[in-house]
């Protein structure tokens, strides 16, 4: 919010808007355009870091996959499925970020 010039708040007050109206209609939309890209990048990075740091869950997931592979004799397919779910999740977040950034630029 500090990236928005102080004159914007003063201009809102000059046209008769309350502080809340000025914040919602003038200040926050401008601040969101500036803050959204780094915040969404942090979210995607957090998703990736959490999955890397979750060693216990990864071990449990691979143990389950090993048990299923022992029955089906197809370990490669199971490990590819786990990787594809993670890849799809991160790709969807990235695509959503791109769509929202375009809407913020146009809006």
BELDA-V481484 format. One record per helix or strand of 3 or more residues. SS is the DSSP state (h for helix, s for strand). FROM is the first residue (numbers start at 1). TO is the last residue. If there is no record, write none. Layout:
ss=SS from=FROM to=TO
ss=SS from=FROM to=TO
This chain:
ss=h from=6 to=14
ss=h from=19 to=53
ss=h from=55 to=72
ss=h from=75 to=106
